[in-house]
Amino acid sequence: MTNSLGAAHSALTVPASPAATTRRGLMVLASAAALAVSGSLVAAPAHADALVQIAGPASPVPTGTPYTYTVTVPSFPDDFLLALVVDLSGAAATFTGVSNNGTMDCTASGTHALCLNYNNTPFPAVVTLTVLPTATGTVTANAVAEINASPDGTDSTTTTIGNPAFPFTGFFAPVDNPPTVNTMKAGAAVPVKFGLGGDQGLNIFASGSPASQQVDCQSGATTSPVEETVTAGGNSLSYDSATSRYNYVWKTDKAWAGTCRTLDLNLTDGTDHTAHFAFD
């Protein structure tokens, strides 16, 4: 029989330990085996519960950056933890590590983590799980704790995965911001200057960016001549640490004379910044 706890079956067939041969250890095995077959741990509704709490990082987390969840099962007099399950859903993310504050037998693989309390780890039980997100979106982690003499405890948390927005400033001279149209000679190169709150590296543009497209010239638009051009054989990007600004040198085409274009700078944080140009 297969179910969403399928990954737990292999974890249950572990070598016998001294604790596993005790009455309590046998109860852990029997309970965990029943949970693995029924899938009741995963089927439990996710809601904040005094029996278990799961905490994640402050959102958002950049794609490709590992982060951790901490699952805590607080103290309960005359009771003990049988098993703990954590499952991920949503955007692509997988467990890469698991540790605990006692001697629980914990495994984590893919989107499923399981801890069995063979050795009677004392309360509070704390499990730390490391996760690697590989796509933008939201990841939900659902934790379910099986307490010996209590109902299942459940809790969940959602983490946003995505690059935080750069604190964009600009454009700075010689380029004016919309709705002003910058006028310049076709074929010249213009330095497009902006800030991102410091040095964010040179890998700041999204795939296919920067790019420009021809647009209709609008009569009556406010215009401003570009007062600074540079000699350049092509486009280039640099960062000036003295001014904390980026300088994207945009080499225009002589064939654009008599047309208008919009320059789009699409950044890796998903934001888009535009400037309008008219060429003579």
Secondary structure as GFF3:
##gff-version 3
##sequence-region A 1 280
A	DSSP	alpha_helix	6	12	.	.	.	ID=ss1
A	DSSP	three_ten_helix	19	21	.	.	.	ID=ss2
A	DSSP	alpha_helix	23	38	.	.	.	ID=ss3
A	DSSP	alpha_helix	40	43	.	.	.	ID=ss4
A	DSSP	beta_strand	53	55	.	.	.	ID=ss5
A	DSSP	beta_strand	67	73	.	.	.	ID=ss6
A	DSSP	beta_strand	81	90	.	.	.	ID=ss7
A	DSSP	beta_strand	93	100	.	.	.	ID=ss8
A	DSSP	beta_strand	105	109	.	.	.	ID=ss9
A	DSSP	beta_strand	112	116	.	.	.	ID=ss10
A	DSSP	beta_strand	125	133	.	.	.	ID=ss11
A	DSSP	beta_strand	137	147	.	.	.	ID=ss12
A	DSSP	beta_strand	153	161	.	.	.	ID=ss13
A	DSSP	beta_strand	169	172	.	.	.	ID=ss14
A	DSSP	beta_strand	181	184	.	.	.	ID=ss15
A	DSSP	beta_strand	189	195	.	.	.	ID=ss16
A	DSSP	beta_strand	211	215	.	.	.	ID=ss17
A	DSSP	beta_strand	223	225	.	.	.	ID=ss18
A	DSSP	beta_strand	236	240	.	.	.	ID=ss19
A	DSSP	beta_strand	245	251	.	.	.	ID=ss20
A	DSSP	three_ten_helix	254	256	.	.	.	ID=ss21
A	DSSP	beta_strand	260	266	.	.	.	ID=ss22
A	DSSP	beta_strand	272	279	.	.	.	ID=ss23
###
